[in-house]
């Protein structure tokens, strides 16, 4: 490719296979993957100690807002939580805060996003989960408040495990 053609390709965004931007995109992907694999030794040791799990399909997004100091629940535990559920546009569809009463749920009887996400928490922690439709209510939606194929956001405070 001559210099004049290469300059035009960069300006106009040549996205054809073998084009400059396609090549640059491939280079960026490879460089990004290499950087992601280059973990500091302590982080690498910690990641190596964790059990490997394959996660086919859609994944939830988990963000810790406040780390807890207690135990973490398992999928068969019941948990007592305060939570707020919203659609991605901010429309609130459920809230234990508004009811002024925490809720108790068995983790194996809620949407998969909750089962997976709450297990990452420790008692006393607060997290935000973003649940893709496949891990929430999917094509059926829920009642009249959660439309089909909705991505949901939950703010959850883990108060207790197996409350009595």
N, C-alpha and C positions, 0 to 999 in steps of 0.2 A: 504494500500500500504506500503510495507516495505521500510526501508531506502535505501537499494541498488537499488530497482526499482525506487524510487522517484528520486535519484541522476541521474540514467540513463535517466529518462524522462526529467529532466531539461537540461541535456547535449544534448540530441538528439532532443529536441523540440517536445515532445509528444503533438500532436494537436487533439487527439481523444476526443470526448465528455467525460467530466469527467476527462480528463487528466490534468496534472499540469498546462501547459501553457493555456489551455482553462479556467481553474479556475482562474488563475492569470489575464488573459485578462478580464474576467468578473469583477474581483475585481477592476482592473484599470478603466474600463468603469464606474462602479458605483462610485468610488472615484472621477473621473473626473466630472461626472454629479453633484455630491454633491458639489464639489468646484465651479462649474459654477453657481450653484443656490445660493451659499453663497455670495451674493452681499453686499458691504458696504451699510449702511443705506441710504446715500444720493443718491447713484446710484440706489438703490432699489426704493426709492421714485420717482426718475425721470422716471425709467422704468415703474413703476406702473401708472404714470400719462399719459404715451403714450398710444394711442389706440391700442388694441390688433388686430393683423392681422394674418391670417393664410396664409402661403406662400407655397402652394402645388407645387410640381414640382421643376425644377432647379432654382437656385438663382444666381443673379449676385454677383460679388465680388466688393465691393466699398472701395476705400482707399482715404482718404482725404490727399492731398498733401499740401494744404494751405486752411485754413478756411476762408470763406468769412464773410462779416459783413452785407450784405444787406439782402433783402427778398429772400425767396425760391419760385420757380415757382410751379404752379399746372399743372396737366396733360393737361389742356386746354390752357395754356399759350404758346406763342411763345417765343423763347429764342435766344439771339445773343451770339455766342460762338466762341472761337478758339479751334481747336481740331486736334488731330493726331490719325489716326486709323492704327493699325498694326495687322498682324497675330501673333500667339504666337512665331514664329521663328524670329520675328523682322521685317519681310517684311512690309514696309509701303504701304498701299493701298489708303490712302486719307489723306490730310492735308490742313487745312485752312492756316496754317503757311506758307506753300510753295506757296500758292496763294496770300499771303500778304493781305488777306481780311477775316475778320470774316464771319461766316455763320449764317443765321437766319433760324430756324426750328420751326414749331408748334410741341410741344411735343407729341401730339396725332397722329402725322403722321410720326413718326420715329420708329425704331425697339424698341420693348418693353424694352430692356436693357437701352436704352437712356431715355425712358419715366420714368422708375422707378428710375434710377440712378441720372439724372439731378434734379429731384424733391428733392433729399437729399441735394443738394448744395445750397449755398447762393451766391448772386451776389458778385463778387470779389474772389470767391473761385476757387480752382483748385483740380481736383480729377482724379483718375485712375479707370476705370471700366474694369472688365474682364467679358465678356459676353459669356455664354455658347451658343452653336448653337441654342437651343430652344428659346432663347431670342434675337437671332440675325437673321441670314438669313436661318437657318435650313438646310434642305436637298437640297434646291434649289440653295444655294450660291448666289452670286451677280456678274453679268457680268462675265468677265474672270479673275477678280482679287481676288474674295473671293470664295474659293472652298466650295463645299457642306460640311455641318457638321463642319464648322470651328469655333473654339473659338477665339474671337476677344478681343483685348485690345485697349482701348481708353484713351487718356489723354485729359481732357476737362477743359477749363477755362470758367466759366460763367460770361459774360460781362454785360448782361442786360436782363430784362424780358419785353416782349411786346414792343420792340423798335419801334419808330415811324420814 
